[in-house]
Amino acid sequence: TVVCGGGCYGVAGIMPLARALKEAGNKVICINEASSSYLVYWEDELRQVCDEMIVVTKDGSQGIKGGVQEVISSLVARGEEIDQAFIVGCTFMMMLVCDTTKELGISTQTALNPIMVDGTGMCGACRVDVGGKTKFICVDGPFVDGHQVDWPELMHRRAAYGREEREALPQDHNHHCRHA
């Protein structure tokens, strides 16, 4: 039994995984996470490539209220024996899921998304500590053992260009704040 959990853009990432795992004879449970019902997408497409499809929203507007980690806990509570999890989505969500699956003893692969510049491993922007070893995710990943990732380091490195990213956003130079 394999769980494929995706949030935001990660939903598209779990689609080919779920299809291949199902074709290989696995029982596949897909978890589609979104902040709200209007952000849930590919629900019907995922249903076609898995044995069970579960929608979870942060605000509870569709499916179960919560996140992928709560769904995995509930699957285990109902007696589901999960052999492997593949998780794709935002860094924080993957970290929360890995905290849960580690406690539950479920092997978990995560698709990391650090800053990448050249895609060859030469620049080092995508380096992440995995199991105490430096991995260059653009060439050593994207999937790695989520239980071995130094999540705080990864989140810190992903924020390295936050100021530049904000400055690159379009600016409304005609806007003037009124102060009372």
Order of alpha helices (4+ residues) and beta strands (2+ residues): beta-alpha-beta-alpha-beta-beta-alpha-beta-alpha-beta-beta-beta-alpha-beta-alpha-alpha
